[in-house]
Amino acid sequence: MSYLKKYQWELVPKNLPIVRRNCPKCNEKVRYINSEKFRVNANKNSIDIWLIYQCEKCKSTWNMAIYERIKPYDINKYEYEKFLSNDKELAREYAFDLSIYNKNKAEVILEGVNYKLIQKKLEAYYKNENELVIEIVCNDLIELRVDKLLSDTLGISRNKIKNMNKKGVIFIKDNKNSLNMKVRDRMEIHVLNVVENIGILETII
């Protein structure tokens, strides 16, 4: 077994996705911003909970349903307290839950989500020599292509990244021919065979 140079790149969103929908007041399709606040309404023996969005232009609100007509005993007590206190982490969690948007038939826009990259150097052993591996950790939905991530982070043009992919120097594990796929959690990006390129990348990293 040979020593493997391995890095972990954790992608953490710096802002939340927006929703695009028709605003009755503006009379056009506009961007709705996540207010990071919930609305909780108790109606007899059932509860409704919404995540509140605001029109970017006129500030009118739209409520995205989280729970509808749910029995109080069916909601986790700890989570319910978070709804009542407008917990920002919980609002963020639902902001990246694609199933909620689908349930509400809402058009979510992920392209404007920016991220910060937290890097860790890991130690591991592997069978291939002269190899560098980048493991992606991404717990939230991010609309970001692998070639753009590498270009932005390493300061190398996307054309050069693509050429390195064609030469077999950079590739995604189990998908060697495509760097234009979206970044996903636990994805592994490999750099191998060409020692000089590994040295260059390590200098940049």
C-alpha positions as CSV (number, residue, x, y, z in Angstrom):
1,M,0.0,0.0,0.0
2,S,1.2,3.5,-0.9
3,Y,0.8,6.8,0.9
4,L,-2.2,8.7,-0.5
5,K,-2.4,12.5,-0.5
6,K,-6.0,13.2,0.4
7,Y,-7.9,16.4,1.1
8,Q,-11.5,17.0,2.2
9,W,-13.3,19.9,0.7
10,E,-16.5,20.8,2.7
11,L,-18.8,23.2,0.8
12,V,-20.9,25.3,3.2
13,P,-23.6,27.7,1.7
14,K,-23.2,31.3,2.6
15,N,-26.8,32.3,1.5
16,L,-30.1,30.6,1.0
17,P,-31.9,29.6,-2.2
18,I,-34.6,31.9,-3.5
19,V,-38.1,31.1,-4.9
20,R,-39.3,32.6,-8.2
21,R,-43.1,33.1,-8.4
22,N,-45.8,35.5,-9.5
23,C,-46.4,38.4,-7.1
24,P,-50.0,39.6,-7.1
25,K,-49.0,43.1,-6.1
26,C,-46.1,43.5,-8.6
27,N,-48.1,41.7,-11.2
28,E,-45.0,39.8,-12.5
29,K,-42.8,36.9,-11.7
30,V,-40.3,38.0,-9.1
31,R,-37.7,36.6,-6.6
32,Y,-39.0,35.7,-3.1
33,I,-36.4,35.8,-0.4
34,N,-36.3,33.4,2.6
35,S,-37.2,35.5,5.7
36,E,-35.8,32.7,8.0
37,K,-39.0,32.9,10.0
38,F,-41.9,30.5,10.5
39,R,-45.6,31.0,10.9
40,V,-47.4,28.6,13.2
41,N,-51.2,28.4,13.2
42,A,-53.1,26.2,15.6
43,N,-56.6,25.3,14.4
44,K,-58.7,23.2,16.8
45,N,-56.9,19.8,16.8
46,S,-54.4,20.5,14.0
47,I,-51.5,22.7,13.3
48,D,-50.2,24.4,10.1
49,I,-46.6,25.5,9.8
50,W,-45.1,27.7,7.0
51,L,-41.8,29.1,6.1
52,I,-42.2,32.8,5.2
53,Y,-40.8,34.3,2.0
54,Q,-40.9,37.9,1.0
55,C,-41.1,39.5,-2.4
56,E,-37.8,41.2,-3.2
57,K,-39.6,44.3,-4.6
58,C,-42.7,45.0,-2.5
59,K,-42.1,42.8,0.6
60,S,-45.4,41.0,0.3
61,T,-45.2,37.6,1.8
62,W,-45.8,34.0,0.6
63,N,-46.0,31.1,3.0
64,M,-44.4,27.8,1.9
65,A,-46.1,25.0,3.7
66,I,-43.9,22.8,5.9
67,Y,-46.8,21.0,7.7
68,E,-50.5,21.2,7.0
69,R,-53.3,19.9,9.2
70,I,-50.9,17.9,11.3
71,K,-51.8,16.6,14.8
72,P,-49.8,18.2,17.6
73,Y,-48.5,14.8,18.8
74,D,-47.1,14.0,15.4
75,I,-44.6,16.9,15.6
76,N,-41.4,16.4,17.4
77,K,-41.6,18.6,20.5
78,Y,-38.0,19.8,20.2
79,E,-38.6,20.8,16.5
80,Y,-41.9,22.5,17.4
81,E,-40.1,24.7,19.9
82,K,-37.7,25.7,17.1
83,F,-40.5,26.6,14.8
84,L,-42.0,28.9,17.6
85,S,-38.6,30.5,18.2
86,N,-37.8,31.0,14.5
87,D,-34.7,28.9,14.7
88,K,-32.4,30.0,11.8
89,E,-30.7,26.6,11.5
90,L,-34.0,24.9,11.1
91,A,-35.1,27.5,8.5
92,R,-31.8,26.8,6.7
93,E,-32.5,23.1,6.8
94,Y,-35.9,23.4,5.2
95,A,-34.5,26.0,2.7
96,F,-32.4,23.2,1.2
97,D,-35.0,20.5,1.3
98,L,-36.0,19.9,-2.3
99,S,-39.0,17.8,-1.3
100,I,-40.6,20.8,0.4
101,Y,-40.4,22.9,-2.8
102,N,-41.8,20.0,-4.8
103,K,-44.7,19.6,-2.4
104,N,-45.5,23.3,-2.8
105,K,-44.9,23.3,-6.6
106,A,-42.4,26.1,-6.0
107,E,-39.7,27.1,-8.5
108,V,-36.5,27.1,-6.4
109,I,-33.4,28.9,-7.8
110,L,-30.1,27.4,-6.6
111,E,-27.7,29.1,-9.0
112,G,-27.3,32.1,-6.8
113,V,-26.2,30.2,-3.7
114,N,-22.6,31.0,-2.9
115,Y,-20.4,28.9,-0.7
116,K,-17.3,28.8,1.4
117,L,-14.8,26.0,1.2
118,I,-13.4,24.4,4.3
119,Q,-10.4,22.3,3.6
120,K,-8.8,19.5,5.7
121,K,-5.8,17.4,4.9
122,L,-6.4,13.7,5.6
123,E,-4.0,10.8,5.9
124,A,-4.8,7.6,4.1
125,Y,-3.2,4.7,2.3
126,Y,-4.1,3.6,-1.1
127,K,-2.8,1.2,-3.8
128,N,-1.9,3.9,-6.4
129,E,1.3,5.9,-6.1
130,N,1.6,9.6,-6.9
131,E,-2.1,10.2,-6.5
132,L,-4.0,13.1,-4.9
133,V,-7.7,12.7,-4.0
134,I,-10.2,15.4,-3.1
135,E,-13.2,14.2,-1.2
136,I,-16.3,16.5,-1.4
137,V,-18.5,17.0,1.7
138,C,-21.7,18.8,0.7
139,N,-24.7,18.3,2.9
140,D,-26.9,20.9,1.1
141,L,-28.1,21.3,-2.4
142,I,-25.6,23.3,-4.5
143,E,-26.0,23.9,-8.2
144,L,-22.3,23.8,-9.0
145,R,-20.4,21.9,-11.6
146,V,-17.2,20.1,-10.8
147,D,-15.1,21.9,-13.4
148,K,-16.2,25.3,-12.1
149,L,-15.4,24.2,-8.5
150,L,-11.9,23.2,-9.5
151,S,-11.4,26.3,-11.6
152,D,-12.6,28.7,-8.9
153,T,-10.7,26.9,-6.1
154,L,-7.4,26.2,-7.9
155,G,-7.2,29.3,-10.0
156,I,-6.9,27.2,-13.2
157,S,-9.0,27.9,-16.3
158,R,-11.9,25.6,-17.0
159,N,-10.3,24.8,-20.4
160,K,-7.1,23.6,-18.7
161,I,-9.2,21.6,-16.2
162,K,-11.0,19.9,-19.1
163,N,-7.8,19.2,-20.9
164,M,-6.4,17.5,-17.8
165,N,-9.6,15.5,-17.7
166,K,-9.1,14.4,-21.3
167,K,-5.6,13.3,-20.6
168,G,-6.8,11.2,-17.6
169,V,-5.0,13.4,-15.1
170,I,-8.1,14.6,-13.3
171,F,-11.3,12.5,-13.1
172,I,-14.2,11.7,-10.9
173,K,-14.3,8.3,-9.3
174,D,-16.7,6.0,-11.2
175,N,-17.2,8.7,-13.9
176,K,-13.9,9.4,-15.6
177,N,-15.2,11.3,-18.6
178,S,-17.3,14.0,-17.1
179,L,-16.4,17.0,-15.0
180,N,-19.5,19.0,-16.0
181,M,-21.7,17.0,-13.6
182,K,-23.0,18.6,-10.5
183,V,-21.0,18.5,-7.2
184,R,-22.5,15.9,-4.8
185,D,-21.7,14.7,-1.3
186,R,-19.0,12.1,-0.9
187,M,-17.8,12.6,-4.5
188,E,-14.1,11.9,-5.0
189,I,-12.0,13.8,-7.5
190,H,-8.7,12.1,-8.4
191,V,-5.5,13.6,-9.7
192,L,-3.0,10.9,-10.7
193,N,0.0,9.6,-12.8
194,V,1.6,13.0,-13.6
195,V,3.8,13.9,-10.6
196,E,4.4,17.4,-11.8
197,N,0.7,18.2,-11.9
198,I,0.2,16.9,-8.4
199,G,3.0,19.1,-7.2
200,I,1.4,22.1,-8.8
201,L,-1.9,21.3,-7.3
202,E,-0.4,20.8,-3.8
203,T,1.3,24.2,-4.1
204,I,-2.0,25.8,-4.9
205,I,-4.0,23.9,-2.2
